[in-house]
Structures are given as C-alpha cells and as structure tokens.
Amino acid sequence: MGRKGRWNECVNNPVAWLIVIGPLALAAIGLVPNRVANSAPRALARAAFAGAVVAFLVALATAAALTLAGPMRTGTLGFAGIGFALYLDNLSAIMFLLVAFVGAVVLHYSRHYLDGDPNHGRFTRWLCLTLAAVLLLIVSGNMLQLALAWVATSIGLTRLLRFYPERQAAVLAARKKFVASRLGDLCLAGAMVLVHRSIGSLDYGAIFAAAQSLRGGPVPATLHAVAALLVVAALLKSAQFPLHGWLTEVMETPTPVSALLHAGIINAGGFLVLRFSHVIVLSTPSLEILAIIGGITALFGSVVMLTQTSVKVALAFSTIAQMGFMMLQCGLGAFSSALLHIVAHSLYKAHAFLSSGSVIDLARASWSPSPGGRPHPARTALAVVVVLGVALAAGAMSGATPSARPGVFALGAIVLLGLAHFIANAIDARPNFYVLGRAAALAVIVAAGYFTLQRVGEHLAGGSLPPAQALRGPFDLAVVIVVVLSFAAVTVLQNLLPRQAGTPRWQSLYVHLANGLYVNTVANRLALRYWPPPLRGGSARESAS
C-alpha cells in the first residue's frame, strides 16, 4: 500500500471520500431513537451488521486504491486547517481494516448474544455510534477532528460500560475510566493548542511537513511539550500502570463490549502515538517516557495475569501487558513493530473474549494424561540462556540486534522465552537427541517467523511510520537489558513457584500479586471517597470489593 518513504500525498483526491461511507452508515443506525431501536432490535442488529460489512468492503477498496496511487488526503471543509478532512495512508488503511473487521464480527455476535434483552436495540445503537467514532478517528485529517472523535469514542464506550446501571462495580469502573479519559483529553487539547500556535494549522500535512523539516536539527521546546502531551494522552487511553485498574473491572458489561474494547478501542492510545510518530520520534524524553511506563506495565500485567483464576480478568491483565509491550516498542523506536503488535493482539483478543464462555469445554477437550513434568530450575535457567542465544543469532541475521533495532529485538527475545519451559523439558539427564533437535528446531522456526513478520510489517507500514530506530544511547540499552532479564527471571519464577507453593513466603507473594499489588485498591478507595456510585440494594463499598 504505497511506496516506502513516499510523502507526496494526492491532495483533494475524491476517492478518499469513499472511506466515510462506512462510518456514516453506522452513525445513521446509531442515531435511531431508543424507543424505535428497542421496538425492532433484530432488524436494527441486521442493519448494524450490514453497515459494518459495508465499512469493511470500502476499507478493502481504499486499500487497493492506496496500493495504486499512494497516500491520499482531502482538502479541509473549514479554514486554517481546522474542520473536516481525511488522511489516508498505510497506517490508517491497516487500522481501518482491522477495526471494521473486528466491528463486523462483534456486531454479528451481539445479534444473538443479547437477543431477548429489553434494551437490545439501545445496545446496538451505542455500539454502532462507538464504532463509527473509532473509524472516523482513524481517518481524521487534522487534530481537531481527531480530538472530537477521540472524545466521542470515550462517551460511547462509557455508555456501553454502564449498559447495566444497577451493577455498582461497572459504574465504579466507568467513573475511574472517565477520570483517566478526561485527563487524556486535556493533554490532547493542550498539544493541539501548542501545535496551532507554533505551526498555524492543525492539518496533518502541515504538521508532518514541519516535523520532517526538523530532522537532524535542533528541536524547539514547544515540540518537546507537544510530544510529551501526546504521549501522556496515549498512556492514559491505553490503561497503563498505575491507572490501569478500570480495565480489569468492566467484566459486568456484555461480552461484545469487552471484545470491542480490548480488540479495538483500547488501541486508540497506540494509534495516537503511531499517527504522530514523526513528531514524537524527534523528542527523546518523550520516547523515554514511553519506554519506561510501557516496560513497567508490560512486566506488571504479565506477572499479575499468571495469578488470576477468572478467565476474563486474566484476559484483561493480558491486554494491559500487551499495551505496555506496544508502548515499549514505540519508546525504543520500533513503530512498525508496534503496528504489527496491535493487529495481532486485536485479532487474538477479539477471538479470546467472544469464545471465553466455552473455555472450560476447550480445556477439557485438550486435556492430556501426560501434561509434562516440572523441570529442575537449573534446566530452566539453561533453557533461558539457549533461547536468548537463539534470539541474538536470529536477530543478527535479520539486522535486528540490540544496537541496530532494539525494540524489535527486545520483543523477539521475550516471545522466545515462551519456549523456555518446553526446551527445559527436552533437556534431560539422559538426553534424547531427537527430542533436543525438535525443541531446537521449534525455537529456530519461531525466531525466523518472528523476525520475518517484522520485515513484513515494515513493508506494509511503508512511509507512514518512521523506520526502526537504532540505539540512541545507554538509556535504550539499559531498558532492553532490564526488560529482557526481567522476563527471563519471571520465566524461572514460573518454574519455582509450583515447587514452593506450600511455603508461607510464596503464598504471601501469590496473594499480593493476585491483588495487583493493591494499586487498584487504592484507586477504588479514592473513587469511593470522592465519587461513590449511587447505592442500589446494597453498599457501594461492598459491590466494589
């Protein structure tokens, strides 16, 4: 979709306007009054699914047009770069395709999931409005339009989270999300004001051209402030530590909402970073903020997820961790890798939530009488060393070394650590060379597949994202080392924990981790103190515990 490094967009291309057919169709369905919607919920659900399919088909046609003509943008229906405009490049085409596809799947699933609910029609219309807002956010051509779609997405999601207003925990989670979202809105508004003052326009074309002109030269303080505000807005939108708790407490909302949230809406923060990556990449402090918060969130979410007994809560902490990984990749300059991460995570998480109800049946069907043993910690440590060696070798062959492309290498090493337990089981006191060879071959195949996909992702991103950044200094190297070694330690810890499960020290650690180190408990107490949900048939404090 477009030639790499190409910046000469086709201005005022009428083909670009076709992309709004899908969002407008969904918005039209969403504007149906509640009374009418609830009186014919099945017809409305069918119309909503048809609108999502239309959006997906139009996205396919637009992607084909981008392949032939390159990036496209329209003129602004307004003045001074303020108004309604569209900006279509590889990034927006991929994200639009992704969200339209996930939206169509979710709307199809919700046709039957809420069948018979008295507010089925109201649910469908808010789902359509929220999906339309996300799609318009992706193809926005200026910052004002993006900000309006950003706020509209948040409003629609809040309505969906509070679909059952009598559920106190859902109301509390929605209110915590509201606070985080409004802080993010203020950051985005501040960045917009600074951009308009310094450039004189909010149009993407003008912003990206200005950023391009600053490459290799001194970066003004205003741009650092803009980049920092955009980064903070993205972190707040993506449920990053320590304001992550609301995402784990929205499980009382209907499952289609969870699927759309975790597979689509939660990516808005990552999309904001990618959309303005040409600006953010000029600000080293902003990239360092992304790397630090993203790395902490990824490690925190991954460890806490291992202790959860609820399938949906575990999936929520998985989403928190994956968003942290994506922010970490952006902080290390691997923007196309972060885009690939978004696509893979969205498809996986949508399927995971929509099929979560049958997870017990799936687990029973896949049960094996020989699940494998618990290898000695020394063998696990040896397996960790082996997979990190494979990651270094495969990364060097593909050019993704810790110095050349640190963001790509760091995630590759963590992906391969997932094979450590399998390889540790293959390393026996009396080695079977067939088993060892099979384990080694699997590690090589996974490594080759990962680094190949990274190259494919860079090609698909084209010139819409900066190329993978090289190591900028000791800070980046320290981040890569700390993150990789931390996940290596977690891998060994997973092996040790079952052996020590009966000891008081490990039991205490498990309890603390299962409660997320009580970070969200503090947030709940503050929310209950300053903005408690209305009492309905019980104590708000009891419902949130």
C-alpha positions in Angstrom: 0.0 0.0 0.0 2.1 2.9 -1.2 5.8 3.3 -1.8 8.1 3.3 1.1 9.2 6.8 2.1 6.7 8.5 -0.1 5.4 11.8 1.2 3.8 13.4 -1.9 0.1 12.7 -1.0 -2.6 13.1 -3.6 -4.4 16.2 -2.3 -8.2 16.5 -2.9 -8.4 13.0 -4.2 -12.2 12.3 -4.5 -11.5 8.5 -3.9 -10.6 9.3 -0.3 -14.1 10.5 0.5 -15.4 7.0 -0.1 -14.0 5.8 3.2 -16.6 7.8 5.1 -19.4 5.6 3.8 -18.9 3.0 6.4 -18.7 5.4 9.5 -21.7 7.4 8.2 -23.8 4.3 7.7 -23.0 3.1 11.3 -23.6 6.6 12.7 -27.0 6.7 10.9 -28.0 3.5 12.6 -26.8 4.7 15.9 -28.9 7.8 15.7 -32.1 5.8 15.7 -34.1 6.8 18.9 -34.1 4.3 21.7 -37.8 3.7 21.5 -37.7 2.7 17.8 -34.5 0.7 18.3 -35.9 -1.4 21.2 -39.2 -2.0 19.3 -37.3 -3.7 16.4 -34.0 -4.9 17.8 -33.4 -7.7 15.4 -33.9 -5.5 12.3 -31.6 -2.9 13.8 -29.0 -5.6 14.6 -29.1 -6.8 11.0 -28.8 -3.3 9.7 -25.8 -2.6 12.0 -24.0 -5.8 10.8 -24.7 -4.7 7.2 -23.2 -1.3 7.9 -20.1 -2.9 9.4 -19.7 -5.1 6.4 -20.0 -2.1 4.1 -17.3 -0.3 6.1 -15.0 -3.3 5.7 -15.6 -3.6 2.0 -15.0 0.1 1.5 -11.8 -0.3 3.5 -10.6 -3.0 1.2 -11.4 -0.9 -1.9 -9.5 2.1 -0.3 -6.5 -0.1 0.5 -6.4 -1.2 -3.2 -6.6 2.4 -4.2 -3.7 3.2 -1.9 -1.6 0.4 -3.4 -2.1 2.0 -6.9 -2.0 5.8 -6.1 -0.2 6.0 -2.8 -1.3 8.1 0.3 -4.3 10.3 -0.2 -5.7 13.3 1.7 -8.6 15.6 1.1 -8.9 19.3 1.5 -10.3 20.7 4.8 -14.0 21.6 4.9 -13.3 24.6 7.1 -10.5 27.1 7.4 -6.9 27.4 8.6 -6.5 23.6 8.8 -9.5 23.4 11.1 -12.6 21.4 10.0 -13.4 18.1 8.5 -10.7 16.3 6.4 -9.4 12.8 5.6 -5.9 11.5 5.7 -5.4 8.0 4.2 -2.0 6.3 4.3 -0.8 2.8 5.1 -1.3 3.2 8.8 -4.9 4.5 8.6 -5.8 1.8 6.0 -4.5 -1.1 8.1 -6.1 0.2 11.3 -9.4 1.0 9.5 -9.5 -2.6 8.0 -8.7 -4.0 11.4 -11.4 -2.1 13.3 -14.0 -2.6 10.6 -13.4 -6.4 10.6 -13.5 -6.6 14.4 -16.6 -4.4 14.5 -18.4 -6.6 12.0 -17.6 -9.8 14.0 -18.7 -8.2 17.3 -21.9 -6.9 15.8 -22.7 -10.3 14.3 -22.0 -11.9 17.7 -24.2 -9.4 19.6 -27.2 -10.1 17.3 -27.7 -13.4 19.2 -25.9 -12.6 22.5 -28.5 -10.0 23.6 -31.5 -11.5 21.8 -34.5 -11.0 24.1 -32.9 -8.3 26.3 -35.4 -5.4 26.5 -32.6 -2.9 25.7 -31.1 -4.9 22.9 -31.8 -2.1 20.4 -30.3 0.6 22.6 -27.2 -1.5 23.0 -26.8 -1.9 19.2 -27.2 1.8 18.5 -24.5 2.7 21.0 -22.2 0.0 19.7 -22.7 1.5 16.2 -22.0 5.0 17.4 -18.9 4.0 19.2 -17.6 2.0 16.3 -18.3 4.9 13.9 -16.4 7.3 16.2 -13.3 4.9 16.2 -13.4 4.7 12.4 -13.6 8.5 12.0 -10.7 8.9 14.5 -8.5 6.6 12.3 -9.1 8.5 9.1 -9.1 12.1 10.6 -7.1 14.6 8.6 -6.5 17.1 11.3 -6.1 17.3 15.1 -9.4 18.9 15.9 -11.4 16.2 14.1 -9.2 13.6 15.8 -9.9 15.2 19.2 -13.7 15.2 18.6 -13.7 11.6 17.5 -11.4 10.8 20.5 -14.0 12.3 22.9 -16.9 10.7 21.1 -15.3 7.3 21.4 -14.9 7.8 25.1 -18.5 8.8 25.6 -19.8 5.9 23.6 -17.6 3.4 25.5 -18.8 4.9 28.8 -22.4 4.3 27.8 -21.7 0.7 26.9 -19.8 0.1 30.1 -22.8 1.4 32.0 -25.3 -0.6 30.0 -26.5 -2.2 33.2 -26.6 0.8 35.5 -27.7 -1.3 38.5 -24.3 -3.0 38.6 -22.3 -1.0 41.1 -18.8 -2.4 40.1 -19.4 -1.5 36.5 -20.4 2.1 37.4 -17.3 2.5 39.6 -15.1 1.2 36.8 -16.7 3.6 34.3 -16.1 6.5 36.6 -12.5 5.7 37.1 -12.2 5.4 33.3 -14.0 8.7 33.0 -11.4 10.5 35.1 -8.4 9.0 33.2 -10.1 9.8 29.9 -10.7 13.4 30.8 -7.1 13.8 31.8 -6.1 12.4 28.5 -8.5 14.8 26.7 -6.9 17.7 28.4 -3.4 16.6 27.3 -4.6 16.1 23.7 -6.2 19.6 23.8 -3.0 21.1 25.2 -1.0 19.5 22.4 -3.5 20.8 19.8 -3.2 24.4 21.1 0.6 24.3 21.1 0.6 22.8 17.5 -1.7 25.6 16.2 0.4 28.3 17.9 3.7 27.0 16.5 2.6 25.8 13.0 -0.5 27.8 12.4 -2.5 24.8 11.3 -3.9 21.6 12.7 -3.8 19.8 9.3 -1.7 16.6 9.3 0.1 17.5 6.1 1.4 20.7 7.7 2.3 19.0 10.9 4.2 16.2 9.3 6.0 18.5 6.9 7.1 20.7 9.8 8.3 17.6 11.7 10.2 16.4 8.6 12.0 19.8 8.3 13.3 19.4 11.9 15.0 16.1 11.4 18.7 16.3 12.1 18.5 19.8 13.6 17.7 21.4 16.9 14.2 20.6 18.3 12.3 23.5 19.8 10.9 23.2 23.4 7.4 23.6 22.0 7.7 20.3 20.1 9.0 18.5 23.1 6.0 19.7 25.0 3.6 18.6 22.2 5.3 15.2 22.1 5.1 14.7 25.8 1.4 15.7 26.0 0.6 13.3 23.1 2.5 10.5 24.9 0.7 11.1 28.2 -2.7 11.2 26.5 -1.9 7.9 24.8 -0.8 6.3 28.1 -4.0 7.3 29.8 -6.1 6.0 27.0 -4.3 2.6 27.0 -4.8 1.7 30.7 -1.1 1.9 31.5 0.2 1.5 35.1 -0.8 2.8 37.6 -4.2 3.9 36.1 -5.0 0.5 34.7 -7.5 -0.8 37.2 -10.7 0.2 35.4 -9.9 -2.2 32.5 -10.0 -5.2 34.9 -13.4 -4.2 36.4 -15.6 -3.9 33.3 -16.4 -7.6 33.1 -20.0 -7.0 34.1 -20.6 -5.3 30.8 -21.9 -7.5 27.9 -19.2 -9.7 26.3 -19.4 -7.9 22.9 -18.4 -4.7 24.6 -15.3 -6.4 26.2 -14.3 -7.8 22.8 -14.6 -4.4 21.1 -12.9 -2.6 23.9 -9.9 -5.0 24.2 -9.6 -5.6 20.4 -10.3 -2.1 19.1 -10.9 0.9 21.4 -8.0 0.3 23.7 -5.7 0.6 20.7 -6.6 4.3 20.3 -3.7 5.3 22.5 -1.3 3.3 20.5 -2.8 4.7 17.3 -2.2 8.2 18.6 1.5 7.5 19.1 1.8 5.9 15.7 -0.2 8.7 14.0 2.2 11.3 15.4 5.3 9.1 15.4 7.1 11.5 13.1 6.7 14.2 15.7 7.3 12.0 18.8 10.4 10.5 17.4 12.1 13.9 17.5 11.7 14.1 21.3 14.0 11.8 23.1 12.4 12.5 26.6 9.0 11.5 25.3 10.3 8.3 23.9 12.0 7.5 27.2 8.6 8.1 29.0 7.0 5.6 26.6 9.8 3.0 27.2 9.7 3.3 31.0 5.9 3.2 31.5 5.4 0.7 28.8 8.1 -1.6 30.2 6.8 -1.4 33.8 3.2 -2.0 32.6 4.2 -5.0 30.4 6.0 -6.7 33.3 3.4 -5.9 35.8 0.5 -7.0 33.7 2.2 -10.2 32.6 3.1 -11.3 36.2 -0.3 -10.5 37.7 -2.1 -12.3 34.8 -0.4 -15.5 35.9 -2.2 -15.4 39.3 -5.7 -14.8 38.1 -8.4 -17.5 38.3 -11.1 -15.6 36.3 -10.6 -16.1 32.6 -11.9 -12.6 31.7 -9.8 -10.9 34.4 -6.7 -12.8 33.1 -7.5 -11.6 29.6 -7.8 -8.0 30.9 -4.4 -8.1 32.5 -3.1 -9.7 29.3 -4.4 -6.6 27.4 -2.7 -4.3 29.9 0.6 -6.1 29.4 0.2 -6.1 25.6 -0.5 -2.4 25.5 2.6 -2.0 27.7 4.7 -4.0 25.2 3.4 -1.8 22.3 4.3 1.4 24.2 7.7 -0.1 24.9 8.3 -0.8 21.3 7.3 2.7 20.4 9.6 4.1 23.1 12.5 2.1 21.5 11.7 3.4 18.1 10.1 0.2 16.6 6.9 1.8 15.3 6.1 -0.7 12.6 6.6 -3.5 15.1 4.1 -1.8 17.4 1.6 -1.6 14.5 2.1 -5.4 13.8 1.6 -6.0 17.5 -1.7 -4.1 17.5 -3.0 -6.1 14.6 -2.0 -9.5 16.1 -3.3 -8.7 19.6 -6.6 -7.3 18.3 -7.4 -10.4 16.3 -6.4 -12.7 19.1 -8.2 -10.8 21.9 -11.4 -10.5 20.0 -11.5 -14.3 19.5 -10.5 -14.9 23.1 -13.3 -12.8 24.6 -16.0 -14.0 22.2 -15.1 -17.6 22.9 -14.4 -17.2 26.6 -17.7 -18.8 27.5 -16.5 -22.1 26.1 -13.0 -22.0 27.5 -13.8 -24.8 30.1 -15.0 -27.1 27.3 -11.9 -26.4 25.3 -9.7 -27.1 28.2 -11.3 -30.4 28.8 -11.2 -31.4 25.2 -7.5 -30.6 25.0 -6.6 -32.4 28.3 -3.7 -34.8 28.1 -2.9 -37.6 30.6 0.8 -36.6 30.1 1.0 -32.8 30.6 4.7 -32.8 31.1 6.8 -32.5 34.2 8.4 -29.7 36.1 12.0 -29.4 35.0 14.7 -28.6 37.6 15.4 -24.8 37.9 18.9 -25.3 36.6 17.5 -26.8 33.4 15.0 -23.9 33.1 17.9 -21.4 33.5 19.8 -23.3 30.8 16.8 -23.2 28.5 16.5 -19.4 29.1 20.2 -19.0 28.1 19.6 -21.1 25.0 16.5 -19.2 23.8 18.2 -15.8 24.4 21.2 -17.1 22.3 18.8 -18.1 19.5 17.2 -14.6 19.7 20.6 -12.9 19.4 21.6 -15.1 16.5 18.4 -14.8 14.6 18.2 -11.1 15.3 21.8 -10.6 14.0 20.9 -12.5 10.8 17.9 -10.2 10.2 19.6 -7.0 11.3 17.6 -6.7 14.5 20.4 -6.5 17.0 20.1 -4.8 20.4 22.1 -1.9 18.9 20.5 -1.7 15.4 16.8 -2.3 16.2 16.5 -2.6 20.0 12.7 -2.5 20.0 12.4 -5.4 17.6 15.0 -7.5 19.3 13.6 -7.0 22.9 10.1 -8.3 22.0 11.6 -11.1 20.0 13.6 -12.3 22.9 10.5 -12.2 25.2 8.5 -14.1 22.6 11.2 -16.8 22.5 11.2 -17.0 26.3 7.8 -18.6 26.0 9.5 -21.7 24.7 11.9 -22.0 27.7 9.7 -24.5 29.6 9.3 -26.7 26.5 13.1 -26.7 25.9 13.8 -27.3 29.6 11.7 -30.4 29.5 13.7 -31.6 26.5 17.0 -31.2 28.3 17.0 -34.4 30.4 19.8 -36.0 32.4 19.9 -38.7 29.7 19.4 -36.6 26.6 17.4 -37.8 23.7 18.9 -36.2 20.6 15.6 -36.4 18.7 13.8 -34.5 21.4 16.6 -31.9 21.7 16.7 -31.5 18.0 12.9 -31.0 17.8 13.0 -28.4 20.6 15.9 -26.5 18.9 14.2 -26.6 15.5 11.0 -25.2 17.0 13.0 -22.3 18.6 14.7 -21.6 15.3 11.3 -21.7 13.4 9.7 -19.3 15.9 12.6 -16.9 15.8 12.7 -16.9 12.0 8.9 -16.4 11.8 9.0 -13.5 14.2 11.8 -11.6 12.5 10.3 -12.3 9.1 7.0 -10.9 10.2 8.8 -7.8 11.5 10.2 -7.2 8.0 6.7 -7.7 6.5 5.3 -5.2 9.0 7.9 -2.6 8.0 7.0 -3.1 4.3 3.2 -2.8 5.0 3.7 0.4 7.1 5.6 2.0 4.2 6.4 5.6 4.7 3.6 6.2 7.1 5.8 5.4 10.1 9.5 6.2 10.8 11.9 3.3 10.1 13.1 1.3 13.1 15.4 3.4 15.2 18.9 2.4 16.2 20.2 2.5 19.8 20.2 6.2 20.9 22.5 5.7 23.9 23.0 4.0 27.2 19.3 4.5 28.3 17.9 2.4 25.4 20.5 -0.3 26.1 19.6 -0.3 29.8 15.9 -0.6 29.0 16.5 -3.6 26.7 18.7 -5.4 29.2 16.4 -4.8 32.2 13.2 -5.8 30.3 14.7 -9.0 28.8 16.3 -10.1 32.0 13.1 -9.3 34.0 11.1 -11.6 31.8 13.8 -14.2 32.0 13.6 -14.0 35.7 9.8 -14.4 35.5 10.2 -17.5 33.4 12.4 -19.1 36.0 10.0 -17.9 38.7 7.1 -19.8 37.0 9.2 -22.9 37.4 10.0 -22.3 41.0 6.5 -21.2 42.2 4.8 -24.7 41.9 7.6 -26.3 43.9 7.3 -23.7 46.7 3.5 -23.2 46.7 3.1 -24.6 50.2 5.6 -22.2 51.9 4.3 -19.1 53.7 6.6 -16.8 51.7 5.4 -17.9 48.3 1.8 -18.0 49.4 2.1 -14.4 50.6 3.7 -13.4 47.3 1.0 -15.1 45.4 -1.7 -13.2 47.3 0.0 -9.9 46.8 0.3 -10.5 43.0 -3.2 -11.8 42.7 -4.4 -8.5 44.1 -2.3 -6.5 41.7 0.0 -5.2 44.5 -3.1 -3.3 45.7 -2.6 -0.4 43.3 -6.2 -0.6 42.1 -7.4 -1.0 45.7 -6.0 2.5 46.4 -7.8 3.8 43.3 -11.0 2.2 44.4 -10.8 3.8 47.8 -10.2 7.2 46.3 -13.1 6.8 43.9 -15.5 5.6 46.6 -14.5 8.5 48.8 -14.8 11.3 46.3 -17.2 10.0 43.7 -19.2 7.0 45.0 -21.7 5.3 42.8 -25.4 5.6 43.9 -26.5 2.9 46.3 -28.9 0.4 44.8 -29.8 -2.5 47.0 -26.5 -2.6 48.9 -23.4 -0.8 49.8 -21.3 0.6 47.1 -18.2 -0.3 49.0 -19.3 -4.0 49.2 -20.1 -4.1 45.4 -16.6 -2.8 44.5 -14.7 -5.2 46.8 
